[in-house]
Amino acid sequence: MDTGSKKAQLRKGILEYCILLTLQGDDCYSSDIIETLKKLDMIVVEGTLYPLLTRLKNSGLLSYRWEESTQGPPRKYYSLTKEGEKALSELDKSWIEITEVINTLKNKNI
């Protein structure tokens, strides 16, 4: 079994959830999102992040605003919409359910 490949698939599966969690309560510039996830060993590159941000925005879960930068062109800051907050709440519930199942299976508490 190629565990590296399986690990990558798991990460891809939860990346949108991680992005929404990163934006919870904070507007973030895309490089801030990458840096936050990198600190937690959830490596994501711009080529993966930007399409996800666009999809989340087009789904109504994110909005963005432009902010002038002292170091170059204006920056796009992303934030959760009300719909995004609702989706995050639902994902939180799903995550709890999934981790309970996994923990039950690991501990053989069936």
C-alpha beads as a LAMMPS data file, in Angstrom:
LAMMPS data file: protein, C-alpha beads

110 atoms
109 bonds

1 atom types
1 bond types

-500.0 500.0 xlo xhi
-500.0 500.0 ylo yhi
-500.0 500.0 zlo zhi

Masses

1 110.0

Atoms # bond

1 1 1 0.000 0.000 0.000
2 1 1 1.328 3.410 -0.971
3 1 1 0.696 5.347 2.267
4 1 1 2.114 8.566 0.796
5 1 1 -0.546 8.526 -1.898
6 1 1 -3.294 7.714 0.611
7 1 1 -2.141 10.545 2.865
8 1 1 -2.256 12.965 -0.094
9 1 1 -5.793 11.828 -0.921
10 1 1 -6.912 12.373 2.674
11 1 1 -5.396 15.858 2.677
12 1 1 -7.126 16.757 -0.580
13 1 1 -10.408 15.532 0.859
14 1 1 -10.245 17.857 3.846
15 1 1 -8.518 20.854 2.275
16 1 1 -11.691 22.880 1.702
17 1 1 -12.660 22.303 5.326
18 1 1 -9.206 23.462 6.445
19 1 1 -9.489 26.611 4.318
20 1 1 -12.867 27.461 5.824
21 1 1 -11.474 26.869 9.323
22 1 1 -8.517 29.142 8.544
23 1 1 -10.887 31.923 7.499
24 1 1 -13.166 31.516 10.506
25 1 1 -13.155 34.869 12.274
26 1 1 -10.275 36.237 10.171
27 1 1 -9.955 37.725 6.708
28 1 1 -6.878 36.266 5.045
29 1 1 -4.672 36.909 2.067
30 1 1 -3.970 33.739 0.061
31 1 1 -0.340 33.546 1.179
32 1 1 -1.533 33.812 4.807
33 1 1 -3.739 30.761 4.235
34 1 1 -0.808 28.849 2.746
35 1 1 1.477 29.866 5.620
36 1 1 -1.069 28.893 8.291
37 1 1 -1.603 25.477 6.747
38 1 1 2.146 25.008 6.201
39 1 1 2.810 25.632 9.911
40 1 1 0.459 22.722 10.613
41 1 1 2.179 20.476 8.035
42 1 1 -0.826 20.737 5.716
43 1 1 1.210 21.658 2.661
44 1 1 -0.730 23.377 -0.105
45 1 1 0.615 25.223 -3.115
46 1 1 -0.841 28.218 -4.932
47 1 1 -1.803 26.070 -7.919
48 1 1 -4.060 24.054 -5.632
49 1 1 -5.296 26.890 -3.428
50 1 1 -6.467 29.409 -6.029
51 1 1 -8.899 27.081 -7.824
52 1 1 -10.348 26.057 -4.447
53 1 1 -10.766 29.678 -3.359
54 1 1 -12.477 30.456 -6.663
55 1 1 -14.800 27.474 -6.323
56 1 1 -15.671 28.396 -2.729
57 1 1 -16.313 32.001 -3.797
58 1 1 -18.476 30.922 -6.733
59 1 1 -20.420 28.664 -4.366
60 1 1 -21.196 31.680 -2.186
61 1 1 -19.124 30.460 0.768
62 1 1 -16.429 33.130 0.476
63 1 1 -16.260 36.765 -0.436
64 1 1 -13.223 38.940 -0.969
65 1 1 -12.105 42.530 -0.792
66 1 1 -9.118 44.315 -2.259
67 1 1 -6.703 46.046 0.088
68 1 1 -3.789 48.278 -0.865
69 1 1 -0.373 46.873 -0.032
70 1 1 2.781 48.706 0.942
71 1 1 4.744 45.964 -0.814
72 1 1 3.362 45.788 -4.333
73 1 1 -0.044 45.493 -5.934
74 1 1 -3.334 45.405 -4.000
75 1 1 -4.088 42.159 -2.201
76 1 1 -7.262 40.114 -2.265
77 1 1 -8.443 39.223 1.240
78 1 1 -10.939 36.375 1.599
79 1 1 -13.597 36.011 4.258
80 1 1 -16.453 33.662 5.072
81 1 1 -19.941 34.682 4.036
82 1 1 -22.976 33.820 6.174
83 1 1 -23.453 30.824 3.868
84 1 1 -19.802 29.916 4.426
85 1 1 -20.264 30.059 8.188
86 1 1 -23.286 27.787 7.855
87 1 1 -21.343 25.346 5.657
88 1 1 -18.469 25.362 8.144
89 1 1 -20.865 24.551 10.964
90 1 1 -22.205 21.594 8.971
91 1 1 -18.675 20.417 8.194
92 1 1 -17.822 20.662 11.897
93 1 1 -20.723 18.321 12.679
94 1 1 -19.651 15.928 9.924
95 1 1 -16.058 15.964 11.151
96 1 1 -17.165 15.044 14.677
97 1 1 -19.280 12.181 13.338
98 1 1 -16.438 10.871 11.170
99 1 1 -13.831 11.063 13.927
100 1 1 -16.188 9.279 16.322
101 1 1 -16.561 6.428 13.829
102 1 1 -12.791 6.248 13.284
103 1 1 -12.070 6.290 17.024
104 1 1 -14.683 3.607 17.640
105 1 1 -13.141 1.409 14.956
106 1 1 -9.612 2.012 16.242
107 1 1 -10.615 1.146 19.797
108 1 1 -12.865 -1.749 18.715
109 1 1 -15.723 -0.320 20.820
110 1 1 -18.415 -1.777 18.576

Bonds

1 1 1 2
2 1 2 3
3 1 3 4
4 1 4 5
5 1 5 6
6 1 6 7
7 1 7 8
8 1 8 9
9 1 9 10
10 1 10 11
11 1 11 12
12 1 12 13
13 1 13 14
14 1 14 15
15 1 15 16
16 1 16 17
17 1 17 18
18 1 18 19
19 1 19 20
20 1 20 21
21 1 21 22
22 1 22 23
23 1 23 24
24 1 24 25
25 1 25 26
26 1 26 27
27 1 27 28
28 1 28 29
29 1 29 30
30 1 30 31
31 1 31 32
32 1 32 33
33 1 33 34
34 1 34 35
35 1 35 36
36 1 36 37
37 1 37 38
38 1 38 39
39 1 39 40
40 1 40 41
41 1 41 42
42 1 42 43
43 1 43 44
44 1 44 45
45 1 45 46
46 1 46 47
47 1 47 48
48 1 48 49
49 1 49 50
50 1 50 51
51 1 51 52
52 1 52 53
53 1 53 54
54 1 54 55
55 1 55 56
56 1 56 57
57 1 57 58
58 1 58 59
59 1 59 60
60 1 60 61
61 1 61 62
62 1 62 63
63 1 63 64
64 1 64 65
65 1 65 66
66 1 66 67
67 1 67 68
68 1 68 69
69 1 69 70
70 1 70 71
71 1 71 72
72 1 72 73
73 1 73 74
74 1 74 75
75 1 75 76
76 1 76 77
77 1 77 78
78 1 78 79
79 1 79 80
80 1 80 81
81 1 81 82
82 1 82 83
83 1 83 84
84 1 84 85
85 1 85 86
86 1 86 87
87 1 87 88
88 1 88 89
89 1 89 90
90 1 90 91
91 1 91 92
92 1 92 93
93 1 93 94
94 1 94 95
95 1 95 96
96 1 96 97
97 1 97 98
98 1 98 99
99 1 99 100
100 1 100 101
101 1 101 102
102 1 102 103
103 1 103 104
104 1 104 105
105 1 105 106
106 1 106 107
107 1 107 108
108 1 108 109
109 1 109 110
